[in-house]
């Protein structure tokens, strides 16, 4: 892991070149309560991209993983979180990259494409479809579950799931509770219509969080939907067919 400083945070990141020593960069942005390792290393994305000749880069979002934490909700708006990714590209001297985000990371990638369109060559939005515009349900009970003293007292199903996930990843649960309060900011239909980069939207067919990828793609001028068969929100990110579709997407849209 390497680190750089931005907006008062120490941001951790991993940067791996392919065997050739150089390749088009792919910046990966992980989801809520996750990390670069959980979303991108463990499911094989770094190996997949490096083996295909791409430079694989992923950060730990502020409040997550090895990056520094804050308990101030104002630090976790999508615009401020996306600015860390823009700053990382600047730190690495990369002017333009493929950008891939999963779940919350997909939202951050979309915000990045709007705020820094010249830096984003293509977008892969995984685990988030029309929920980017319409919302992904009531997540307030998840914040309560994250800070509950006794995990056995949690009755909310999704809250129980994310509490278990946060405990498994040894996350700072109070930082995550602050993050979830403000990181869910929605984009309007007009916002997503302004995202003109080639975009692939991948959502599992049993994902009950993301919303329809087809409905989101229909709002965008240059987007296609991909259905990750038989996968839910947690398992879609590492799906073999999803990886193959992303590699084809990059081959069709080179830098």
Residue pairs with C-beta under 8 A, 6 or more apart in sequence:
1 12
1 13
1 14
1 66
2 12
2 13
2 14
2 15
3 10
3 11
3 12
3 13
3 66
4 10
4 11
4 13
4 87
4 88
4 91
5 11
6 83
6 84
6 87
6 88
6 91
7 62
7 80
7 83
7 84
7 87
8 70
9 62
9 67
9 68
9 70
9 75
9 84
10 67
10 68
11 59
11 60
11 62
11 67
11 68
11 84
11 87
11 88
12 36
12 59
12 60
12 65
12 66
12 67
13 36
13 57
13 58
13 59
13 60
13 88
14 36
14 41
14 46
14 56
14 57
14 58
14 59
15 55
15 56
15 57
15 92
16 46
16 50
16 55
16 56
16 57
17 23
17 50
17 55
18 49
18 50
18 51
18 52
18 53
18 54
18 55
19 50
20 53
22 55
23 50
23 53
23 54
23 55
24 53
24 54
24 55
24 97
24 98
24 250
24 254
24 255
25 54
25 55
25 57
25 89
25 92
25 94
25 97
25 98
26 49
26 54
26 55
26 56
26 57
26 97
26 98
26 99
26 100
26 250
27 57
27 58
27 59
27 85
27 88
27 89
27 94
27 97
27 98
27 99
27 100
28 36
28 39
28 40
28 45
28 56
28 57
28 58
28 100
28 101
28 102
28 105
29 58
29 59
29 61
29 85
29 99
29 100
29 101
29 102
29 105
29 106
29 108
29 109
29 112
30 36
30 38
30 39
30 40
30 58
30 60
30 61
30 64
30 65
30 101
30 102
30 104
30 105
31 39
31 101
31 102
31 103
31 104
31 105
31 106
31 127
31 237
32 103
32 104
32 162
32 176
32 179
32 180
32 183
33 64
33 162
33 165
33 166
33 169
33 171
33 176
34 64
34 65
34 102
34 103
34 105
34 165
34 169
35 60
35 64
35 65
35 66
35 169
36 58
36 59
36 60
36 65
37 65
38 169
39 45
39 58
39 102
39 105
39 237
40 46
40 56
40 58
41 58
42 238
43 237
43 238
44 238
44 243
45 56
45 58
45 238
45 243
46 56
46 58
48 243
48 247
49 55
49 56
50 56
52 247
52 250
54 98
54 250
57 88
57 92
57 94
57 97
59 67
59 84
59 85
59 88
60 66
60 67
61 67
61 81
61 84
61 104
61 105
61 108
62 68
62 69
62 70
62 75
62 76
62 80
62 81
62 84
63 69
63 70
63 75
63 76
63 172
63 175
63 176
63 178
63 179
64 171
64 175
64 176
64 179
69 172
69 175
70 76
70 175
70 178
71 174
71 175
71 178
72 178
73 178
73 179
73 181
73 182
74 80
74 182
75 178
76 178
76 179
76 180
76 181
76 182
76 183
77 182
77 183
77 185
78 107
78 108
78 111
78 183
78 185
79 111
79 115
79 185
81 108
81 111
81 183
82 108
82 109
82 111
82 112
82 115
83 115
85 99
85 108
85 109
85 112
86 112
86 115
86 116
86 119
89 95
89 97
89 119
94 119
95 118
95 119
96 118
96 119
96 120
96 121
96 255
97 119
97 120
97 121
97 255
98 121
98 122
98 124
98 250
98 253
98 255
99 109
99 112
99 113
99 119
99 120
99 121
99 122
99 123
99 124
100 109
100 123
100 124
100 126
100 246
101 107
101 108
101 109
101 110
101 123
101 124
101 125
101 126
101 128
102 126
102 127
102 128
102 237
103 126
103 127
103 128
103 209
103 210
103 233
104 128
104 183
105 126
106 125
106 126
106 127
106 128
106 132
107 128
107 132
107 183
107 184
107 185
107 187
109 120
109 123
109 124
109 125
110 123
110 125
110 132
110 187
110 191
110 192
110 195
111 187
112 119
112 120
113 120
113 123
113 195
113 197
114 187
114 191
114 194
114 195
117 196
117 197
120 197
121 197
121 253
121 255
122 197
122 198
122 199
122 200
122 249
122 250
122 253
123 195
123 197
123 198
123 199
123 200
124 199
124 200
124 201
124 202
124 246
124 249
125 132
125 199
125 200
125 201
125 202
125 216
126 201
126 202
126 203
126 236
126 237
126 242
127 202
127 203
127 204
127 207
127 209
127 210
127 233
127 236
127 237
128 136
128 201
128 203
128 210
128 211
128 216
129 201
129 203
129 210
129 211
129 212
129 213
129 214
129 215
129 216
129 225
130 211
130 212
130 213
130 215
130 216
131 209
131 210
131 211
132 186
132 187
132 192
132 211
132 216
133 186
133 187
133 188
133 189
133 192
133 216
133 219
134 186
134 211
135 184
135 186
136 184
136 209
136 210
136 211
137 158
137 209
139 158
139 180
139 184
141 156
141 158
141 159
142 156
142 158
142 159
142 162
142 163
142 180
143 177
143 180
143 181
144 156
144 159
145 151
145 154
145 156
145 159
145 160
145 162
145 163
146 159
146 162
146 163
146 166
146 173
146 174
146 176
146 177
146 180
147 173
147 174
147 177
148 154
148 163
151 160
151 163
151 164
151 167
154 160
154 163
158 209
163 173
165 234
166 173
166 176
167 173
189 219
192 216
192 219
192 220
193 219
193 220
193 221
195 220
195 221
195 223
196 221
196 222
197 222
198 222
198 223
198 249
198 252
198 253
199 217
199 220
199 222
199 223
199 224
200 223
200 224
200 226
200 245
200 246
200 249
201 213
201 216
201 217
201 223
201 224
201 225
201 226
202 213
202 225
202 226
202 227
202 228
202 236
202 242
202 245
202 246
203 210
203 211
203 212
203 213
203 225
203 226
203 227
203 228
203 236
204 210
204 227
204 228
204 229
204 230
204 231
204 232
204 233
204 235
204 236
204 239
205 227
205 228
205 229
205 230
205 231
206 230
206 231
206 232
207 228
207 231
207 232
207 233
207 236
208 232
208 233
209 233
210 233
212 225
213 225
213 226
213 227
214 225
216 223
216 225
217 223
217 224
217 225
226 242
226 245
228 236
228 239
228 241
228 242
229 241
231 239
231 242
236 242
